[in-house]
């Protein structure tokens, strides 16, 4: 049996390279293994973060509140549309005193009537368009699998309140 002290001169004669290569062959595979494990665990960590962001309590509350707010906005827009329809009819009622035949009205009254009626009609169309956009967003969100649970209305609102034709 040889003493380790006796091997020192032999190792010194070979130089530092054998020790260097032993360290390299030990460190490089360990680094590759640890990097691979870290990468794989990162994927699982990222997946867990996505699940938490989409299905966690905070996300659930936000989605539920969004549906409640959208349903309230749609309901308000429905009432606004009825109000603006009344406004269009109110303009017609207001000018009935001049007679049924508009061609016999004074020119300045015709211009004023057309302006007011056009403005009330444009307002109605704008509100109806906003309402239809809200409904489209609501219905699109209710089709997503991770939002369907939070839909407040089992029957989706109609896409169009009324079909208005610009005359």
C-alpha positions as CSV (number, residue, x, y, z in Angstrom):
1,X,0.0,0.0,0.0
2,X,1.3,3.4,-1.0
3,X,1.1,6.5,1.1
4,X,-0.7,9.5,-0.5
5,X,2.3,11.6,0.3
6,X,4.3,9.4,-2.0
7,X,1.9,10.1,-4.9
8,X,2.4,13.9,-4.6
9,X,5.7,14.0,-6.5
10,X,4.1,12.0,-9.4
11,X,1.1,14.3,-9.5
12,X,3.4,17.4,-9.4
13,X,5.3,16.0,-12.4
14,X,2.2,15.8,-14.5
15,X,1.2,19.4,-13.7
16,X,-2.2,21.0,-13.0
17,X,-4.0,19.7,-16.1
18,X,-5.2,16.3,-14.7
19,X,-6.8,18.1,-11.7
20,X,-8.3,20.7,-14.1
21,X,-9.9,18.1,-16.3
22,X,-11.3,16.2,-13.3
23,X,-13.0,19.3,-12.1
24,X,-14.3,20.2,-15.5
25,X,-15.7,16.7,-16.0
26,X,-17.4,17.0,-12.7
27,X,-18.7,20.6,-12.9
28,X,-20.0,20.6,-16.5
29,X,-22.3,17.6,-16.2
30,X,-23.6,18.9,-12.9
31,X,-24.3,22.3,-14.4
32,X,-26.2,20.7,-17.4
33,X,-28.3,18.6,-15.0
34,X,-29.1,21.5,-12.7
35,X,-30.0,23.7,-15.7
36,X,-32.3,21.1,-17.2
37,X,-34.1,20.6,-13.9
38,X,-34.4,24.3,-13.4
39,X,-35.9,24.7,-16.9
40,X,-38.4,21.9,-16.4
41,X,-39.5,23.2,-13.0
42,X,-39.8,26.7,-14.5
43,X,-42.4,25.4,-17.0
44,X,-44.4,23.9,-14.1
45,X,-44.1,27.2,-12.2
46,X,-45.3,29.2,-15.1
47,X,-48.2,26.9,-15.7
48,X,-49.2,27.2,-12.0
49,X,-49.0,31.0,-12.3
50,X,-51.3,31.0,-15.3
51,X,-53.8,28.8,-13.6
52,X,-53.7,31.1,-10.5
53,X,-54.2,34.2,-12.7
54,X,-57.1,32.7,-14.6
55,X,-58.9,30.6,-12.0
56,X,-57.8,32.0,-8.6
57,X,-60.2,33.8,-6.3
58,X,-59.1,37.3,-7.4
59,X,-59.6,36.4,-11.1
60,X,-63.0,34.8,-10.2
61,X,-64.1,38.0,-8.4
62,X,-63.0,40.2,-11.2
63,X,-64.8,38.2,-13.9
64,X,-68.0,38.0,-11.8
65,X,-67.9,41.8,-11.2
66,X,-67.3,42.4,-15.0
67,X,-70.4,40.4,-15.9
68,X,-72.5,42.2,-13.3
69,X,-71.2,45.6,-14.6
70,X,-71.9,44.7,-18.2
71,X,-75.4,43.4,-17.4
72,X,-76.1,46.7,-15.6
73,X,-74.8,48.7,-18.5
74,X,-76.8,46.8,-21.0
75,X,-79.9,47.3,-18.9
76,X,-79.3,51.0,-18.7
77,X,-78.7,51.2,-22.4
78,X,-82.0,49.4,-23.0
79,X,-83.7,52.1,-20.9
80,X,-81.8,54.9,-22.7
81,X,-82.9,53.5,-26.1
82,X,-86.5,53.6,-25.0
83,X,-85.9,57.2,-23.8
84,X,-84.3,58.3,-27.2
85,X,-87.1,56.6,-29.1
86,X,-89.5,58.8,-27.1
87,X,-87.4,61.8,-28.0
88,X,-87.7,61.1,-31.7
89,X,-91.5,60.7,-31.3
90,X,-91.5,63.9,-29.2
91,X,-90.0,65.9,-32.0
92,X,-92.7,64.5,-34.4
93,X,-95.4,65.4,-31.8
94,X,-94.0,68.8,-31.3
95,X,-94.3,69.8,-34.9
96,X,-97.7,68.2,-35.6
97,X,-99.3,71.6,-34.9
98,X,-97.9,72.8,-38.3
99,X,-100.0,70.1,-40.1
100,X,-99.5,66.8,-41.6
101,X,-98.2,68.0,-45.0
102,X,-94.6,69.2,-44.3
103,X,-94.3,70.8,-47.7
104,X,-96.8,73.5,-46.5
105,X,-94.7,74.3,-43.5
106,X,-92.7,77.6,-43.5
107,X,-89.1,76.9,-44.7
108,X,-87.4,77.9,-41.4
109,X,-89.7,75.4,-39.6
110,X,-88.9,72.7,-42.0
111,X,-85.2,73.2,-41.5
112,X,-85.6,73.3,-37.8
113,X,-87.7,70.2,-37.7
114,X,-85.3,68.3,-40.0
115,X,-82.3,69.3,-37.8
116,X,-84.0,68.3,-34.6
117,X,-85.3,65.1,-35.9
118,X,-81.9,64.2,-37.5
119,X,-80.1,65.0,-34.2
120,X,-82.5,62.9,-32.2
121,X,-82.3,60.0,-34.7
122,X,-78.5,60.2,-34.6
123,X,-78.5,60.1,-30.8
124,X,-80.8,57.1,-30.9
125,X,-78.5,55.3,-33.4
126,X,-75.4,56.1,-31.3
127,X,-76.9,54.7,-28.1
128,X,-78.2,51.6,-29.9
129,X,-74.8,51.0,-31.4
130,X,-73.1,51.3,-28.0
131,X,-75.6,48.9,-26.5
132,X,-75.0,46.4,-29.3
133,X,-71.3,46.6,-28.8
134,X,-71.7,45.9,-25.0
135,X,-73.9,42.9,-25.8
136,X,-71.4,41.6,-28.2
137,X,-68.6,41.8,-25.6
138,X,-70.9,40.2,-23.0
139,X,-71.8,37.3,-25.2
140,X,-68.3,36.8,-26.5
141,X,-67.0,36.7,-22.9
142,X,-69.7,34.3,-21.9
143,X,-68.5,31.8,-24.6
144,X,-65.0,31.6,-23.1
145,X,-64.7,28.4,-21.1
146,X,-63.1,30.1,-18.1
147,X,-65.7,32.9,-18.0
148,X,-68.9,30.9,-18.5
149,X,-69.2,30.2,-14.8
150,X,-69.6,33.9,-14.0
151,X,-72.3,34.8,-16.6
152,X,-75.1,36.5,-14.7
153,X,-77.8,35.9,-17.3
154,X,-78.6,32.4,-18.3
155,X,-80.2,33.7,-21.4
156,X,-77.8,36.0,-23.3
157,X,-79.1,39.5,-24.2
158,X,-80.1,39.9,-27.9
159,X,-77.4,41.1,-30.1
160,X,-79.6,43.8,-31.5
161,X,-82.1,45.8,-29.6
162,X,-83.9,46.9,-32.7
163,X,-82.8,47.1,-36.3
164,X,-82.8,50.8,-37.1
165,X,-82.8,51.9,-40.7
166,X,-81.4,55.3,-41.3
167,X,-84.1,57.2,-43.3
